[in-house]
Amino acid sequence: MPEYQNRSVVLARRPVGEVRDEDFRLETEAVRKLQPGEFLIKVLWLSLDPYMRPKMNDVESYLPPMELDQIVQGESVGRIVQSCSEEFAVGDHVTSYTGWQEYAIVSEQTQMLHKVDPAGLPLSVFVGPAGMPGRTGYLGLTRVGNPKPGETVVVSAASGAVGSVVGQVAKMIGCRAVGIAGGEAKCRYGVDELGLDACVDYKAGNLAADLAAACPGGIDVYFENVGGDVSRAVAPLLNAGARVPICGFISQYNATDITSAESPFEVFGALPTPPEHRFFLVFEWADEHAETTQRLAEWIKSGQLKYRESVAVGLDAAVGAFRGMLRGENFGKQLVKIADE
C-alpha cells in the first residue's frame, strides 16, 4: 500500500476573543498502518461551523470542549482510499467528524459516520444543505418551531447554511418567511433567490423598526442563530404562543468571557410572558438522519432548495476562513476544499 503523509491543524492554545493564527499549529506525520476494521479517508471537503468556536473554550456546555494539542474538531466528507473493513470499501464516500486534517483513519465502529451517495450532486452539499447544517435547519424548525401555514417565521443569519434552509422550508410549509441578514447583498439574495417574503438588514441601523415593518402581524416562530441585538429586536414582536428554537448565538462566540455574555435564554426568559424556547441539537433526531438527508438532497436536485457556498482552498486557509465566518464575511455555507477527488 502507498504511504501517505497527513497534515493536520491542532488547537495550540485557548483563544481569547477572536481566534488568532497563534491559537493553532500545523503538524505533519506519516499515516500509520491500518488495523482490522479500519479504513483511511482522503478528506475532500471540510465544514466550518460556528459551534466550533465555543468548543475551543475551556468551558463545559452541551458538548465537551476541545482538548489542547489535539486536532481541531469538525465534520468533513471524503473518499476511502485504503480499507481493512468489510463494511466500508475503497471508493466509498463518507461524512465523519474527523476534524481539520487531510487524511483520517477511522474505525467502522466510529459514531456519526455515514456513507453518502452523491448521485449527481456535488459532494460538498453533504456537509452543507444536505448535511448537518441542512438537517439542523429543517429539524429545528419543524420539530421545535412547529410552524403552521399562515404563521410568520423569522430566521436570523438568513443567508447562512442553516438559516437559508429554515427560510425555504418555512415557505414550503406555507408560512410568511422573514429573514435577518447582514448587508444589502445578502438580503437581496434572501428575497430574490431563496424566496423569502422580506429580509431585514441588521447593518442598516434601523433593525427594530425595519423588523416591525416586515412583520405587521407579529412573529409566531423565531429561529435563533445570532443573539444579542437581534434577539432584543425580535422579543417585543413575539405573538402569544410563539416558539423560539435556539440553534446558537454567534454574535457572542468571540466574547472574551462567554459565560458572562447575554444569551437568548436571558432575553426571552425576561419577557412578561416568555415564549416557548429551548436550545436544541440536531443529534436529538439521529434516527431521522438518513431520511432527512435524502429529503434535502432531493429538494436540491429538483431546484426546490437553493444554496450558496463560500470556499477557501487548502488546509492552510482553514483558520483564516474560520475567523472570517465568525465575523460574517462568508456568503452561504463556509467550506474548505482540501483536495480534488
N, C-alpha and C positions, 0 to 999 in steps of 0.2 A: 504494500500500500504506500502511496506517496506521503511524504512528511509535510505537515502544514505548520506554519508559524501563525500564532494568534496574537493580535493586538487588542488590548482592552483598555478601558478608562475606569480607574478606581477612584473612590472618594478619599482624598488625601487629608482633608480636614473638614470640620463642620462650617458651612457658610454662615456668615453673619450679615443679614440683609441680602442684598443682591449677590448672586453667585459670581465668583471670580475665577479666572483661569487657575490660580494657585490652589483652589479648593480641590483640584483634580490632578491625576497623574496618569500618563500613558505608559503602559507596560507591554512588553513583548516576551512571549515564551513559546517553546515548541509544544505542539499538541501531543499529549501522551497517547499510548496505545489504548484502544478500546477494550472494555471488558464485556463479557456476555450480557446481552440485554441493553447495551448502549449503542448510540449512533452519533455521528458528527454532523452538525448543521453548519452549512455555509450561510451566514446571515446576509440577506439581501436588502432588507428594509428595517430600519429601526424607528420605533414610535417614540416621540417626545410628548409627554403629557403633564399637565400642571400638578397632578397629585404627587409627582416625584419630589417636588421642592420641599414640602413639609416633612417628607420621609428622610430628608437629609439632616434634619434637626435631631438632637438627642432628646426627643420628647415622645413619650408613649401616647398613641392616639388609636384610631381604629385599625391601624396597621403598625407593626413594629418598625422602628427606624432602621435605616440602612446602617451597616457596620463600616467603620473606617477601614481603609486598605482593602476593601472588597469591591468587586465590580459593581458599578452603578446599575441599579435595577431598572428594568423597563421591558416592554414587550417588543418582539421582533417577529418577522416572518422570513423564512429561508428555505433552502433546499438541502436535503440529506445527501451527503457526498461519500460517507462511509457508514456501514451498518453491521453490527453484530446482534441485531434484533430480528425476531421472526415477525414482529408486528409492524415495524417501520422499515421500508426499503429505500435503497439508493434511488434518488429521483423524486421521492415524496416531498411535498411542500407542507410545512408545519408552522404554526404560530406557537410561541413559547415565551416565557418571561426570563430569557437568558441574559438580558442586560446589554450594556454598551460594549460589545465586542464583535470581532469579525468571524470567529468560529466558536461553536459551543458544543461540548459533549453533554448529551442528555440521556437519561435512563428512560426506558419505556414506562417506568412507574411514576415519572415526574408529573406533578399536578399541573393543571392549566396548560396542558399540552394538547394541541388539536391539529389533525390533518385538515388541509383545505384543498378544495378542487377549484382552481382558477376559472375553468370553464369559460374562457374568453375574456375574463376580467383582469385588469392589472393586479398583480399580487399586492400592491400597496393598499388596496381597498380593504384588505383583511386585517389591517391594523388601523383602519380609518372608519369610513361609514358602514362597512360590513363587518367591522371588528369591535373591539371593546368600546371605543367611543360611540359607535352607532348603537350598539346594544344598550349602553348606558342611557343614551337619549331616549330610545324607544321604550325600554322597560321602565325607566324612571318616570317618564311622562304617563304611560298607560297604567302602570301598577300603583304608583304613589299619587300622581296628579289626578288620575281618573277623569279626564276631560270628557265632556258631553257635547254633542252637536249644539252649536249656537252660543257656547260659552266663549269668553275671551281668555286666551292663553298668552302670557308674556314670557319671553325667554331672554336672558342676558347672554352676552357673548354669542349673539345670534348667528354670526358668520363662521363660528369656530366648528371644530369637529363634532362636538356634542350638540351644541346649540342649533346648528343647521339641520340636524336630523329632527330635533324637537319641533322646530317650526314647521317643517314639511309634514311631519306626521300629524301635527295638530290640524293642518289644513285638510289632510286626508280624512280625518275624523269629522270634519265639518265645523271646526271652530274658527273664530276670528283670531288670527295669529299676529302678534305684535313682537317685533324684535327690538333689542337694545344692542347697539354695537358702537365701536369707536371709529368715527370718521365717515365722511360722505360716501366714499367708495364702497365701504363695507355695508352701509345702509342701503345704497342703491342696489348692490348685489342681492341683499336680502329681499327686496321687493321685486326687482326685475327678473332675477334668476331663480330664487328659492320660492317665490310666490307669496311672500308674507303680505298681509294687508297694510302694514305700516312698519317702519323701522326707525327708531329714535336714536339720534347721535348724542351719546353722553358727553362727547368732547365739545359740543356746540355751546355749552354753558347755560342751557335752559332745560335741564333734564326733567325736573319735576313738572314744569308747565307743559313741555312737549309730550311727556308721557301721559299726562292727564288728558291732553287733547286727542291723543291717539287711542285712548281707552275711555270714551264718553260713558260707557255703561259699567265702568269699573273693571276689576280684574278677578277672574274666577280661579285661574291656575297660574302660579308664577314658578317657573323653573329656574332655580338659583345656581348660577355659576360664578358670580363675581363678588357679591357682598358690598360692604362699605356704603358709599353714596348711592349706589344703585338700589340696594336693599331699602335704604331710607326713603328713596323716591317712590318705590313700589308700595311700601307699607300702608300709607293712607288711602290707597286706591283699592285695597283688597275688599271684595264683597263678603257679606256674611256667608259662611260655609266654604270660603276659599281654601285651596290646598296648595302647599308650597313644598315640592320635592327639593331637597338641598343636595346638590351634587358636589359643590365646592364653593370657595370664595377666594378666587385667585388674587383679588386686589390686596389681600392681606398676607400672601405667601412669602413676600420678601421683607416682612416686618422683622426688626431686629429681635423682638421677643413675641413670637406668635401666640404665646399663652396669654398675653395681656391685650392682644388685638381684639377689637369688637367683632363678634361673629354674627351671622344671620339669626342664630338662635336667640341672641340677646335683642336684636332689632324686632323680630316678630313676636317673641315672647313678652315684650314690654307693652304690646298693644292692649287696649282695654278688653277687646275680645280677640285673643290670639287665633290665627288661622290654624288649621291642621298642618303641621310642618314637622318634617323629620329628615335627618341625614340618611342616605341610602348608599349601598354598594351594589354594583351590578352582579356581584357574586351571589347575592341573595337568590337569584334566579338561574343558578348554574345548570339546573336541569332543563332549561329552555335555550341553552347556548346554541345547539345545532339548529334548532327550529328558527330561532331569531336570526342567526347568521344567514340562513337560506332565504328567509323572507326579505331581509335587507339587500342581499345580493340580487335577488330577482327584481326588486324595485330599481336598483342601479342599472341593471341590464335593460329594463324597459324604458329608462329615462325618467321614471317617476320620482326617483330620489337623486338629486343633484349634489355635487360636492366639489370642493376646490382643495388643492394641496399646495403647501409651501415646502420646497425640497432643498435641503442642504446636501452637499456631496462629500462623502468620505467621513470616516470616524473622527478625524481631526476637527471637523466642523461641528461636532455634536454640542460641545459646551457653548459656543457662540450662538448656535441656533436655539438652544435651551434658554439661554439668557434673553434672547430676543423674544421668544414665545411668551415668557413671563412679563415682558413689557407690552405685549400685544402687537408686536411687529409682524407676526405671521398673518397670513390670509388663508383661512381654512385650516386643514389638518397639517401640523408640523411634522415632517418626516426627515430622516437622514437616509440617503441612498448609500448603502455600504458597498455594494458590488453589483455587477451585472449577473444575470442568470448563468 
